[in-house]
Structures are given as structure tokens and as C-alpha cells.
Amino acid sequence: MSVVETGMTIADACRSVLEIGDPAAKVKQARAAVRAWRRGDLAHQFDVAMPDRPARPAEPELLPPNRMPRRGKGGSERGRIALIHALAHIEFVAIDLAFDLAGRFGAHFPREFVDDWLSVGADEAMHFALLDRRLRKLGSHYGALAAHDGLWEAAEATAHDPLARLAVVPMVLEARGLDVTPATIDRFLAAGDEGTARILKRILADEIRHVAYGATWFRAACESSGIAVESHWRALVRRHFRGVIKPPFNDSAREAAGLPREFYAPLA
């Protein structure tokens, strides 16, 4: 399926994005789904299950994180291409994470939940397209290098629980992007790569909003059920996140996203 068809539900449209492996076609389908939702063409119904795994292109080769080659600091052009490729892969998987979140868990939340996560999906599609275009300008392309599947492993670990998914994906993984992106921007600027730095500045601004959506919906769901917000978040992260929450933290960006230091400091 490569278009949004008459009579589709929002669950149909989300699944249609997840079922496309080709990167350009996935971006096109993501944009079509968001446009259809905003026009009111998709019924707010969750009558279709999301797939366990999204479709993936033949390239890049997906390796376990511990088998990924070291990228270096991004000082050489080769190193910068490797770093841009890694970032493009993150954004590519993030398209699926956003549409899976809306399609898998939308029935648990008000309609505005779908509004927010489809807007995230549109952002991630745009971010991926910008980074892929940048790779091509540098003589490479998405798929030219290996990548790892750690992001989708986090989705699989939280497929049963909307609060666990919100706790881990936007509030840990995307929040980590807030921490590391400013230094990455500085690296590209130091190498004279202002084009990539501009893209990353745009991504950083958008990611603050994405983390904020996660924090807002997590807090609302906890409060409506009488659950202590911060302690439950920490319990879910300990249970479902395999990595380590470590400094340095971009405290100001996290605070702007509704993730104050008292949330995550006890886990660091």
C-alpha cells in the first residue's frame, strides 16, 4: 500500500507506514497519512493491529550495537558521513516509532494523542529526508553503511504498555538526543560543515517538543490513574531500558520539555 485510501482508519494509515520498507516511499506514505488525518479523512478507530516489526529496506545491514564499527569524532569527511548516516538511521526508525505509538496505543488516549504523535511522525520523515539529501550531497546515501536496531528493540520491549513506551522512547531515548546534539552541532561547525549543523539545529528544536509530548501524556495518564508520576517513570525505565542514563545532561532543554532534573537524576 503506498497511498492513503478512502475509508481507511487511523490504525490502517499507521500500519501502512510501518509496512513500507523503502525509505523514500515510507517518507511519502508518512506525509500522506498525516495530511489525510489533518483533513479529517481517517476515522478515529483502532481496528487494525500494528505489526511486531516494521518493514526494512535491504540496506543498511543491521548489526548488533556491539558489532558496529567505531565512527570516530567526525573530523574527517569520512567520519562526518558515518555520523550523518547514523543520525539518518535514527530518524528513519523514529518515523516508525511515532506511527507505531499512535496506531498501537491511540485507543488508550484522547484524540489529541494521535494529533501529537502524527506531527512527530511528520517531523521525523522530514528530518530523515534532510539527512539523506545531505548524505547524497557528500557522495553517499542512506544504506551505504551498517546500522544497528537498538531503537526498535526498545519498542519491542514496551509493546505491551503505553506508559512504558512513553517512559522509554520519548523520555529516555529522545531526551538523550537533547543531551548529545549540541556537541554534535559544534563538531560539524568546527569541521566547516555548516549545512549539516543547520539541519541538526532544526532537529534539536523539534526534539524538545517531541520529548514534551512524551512527558505530557505520561504525566496525564499517571495522574488520571492515581499513579505517582516520577517514581513510576523510574520504575518503568529500570525495568524496560537496557542502557545507562548518564551525564552530561542538557538540563535546560530537558526542563523546557517538561523533564526536570529530579526525574532522571536518581537514575544517573
Disulfide bonds with the S-S distance in Angstrom:
none
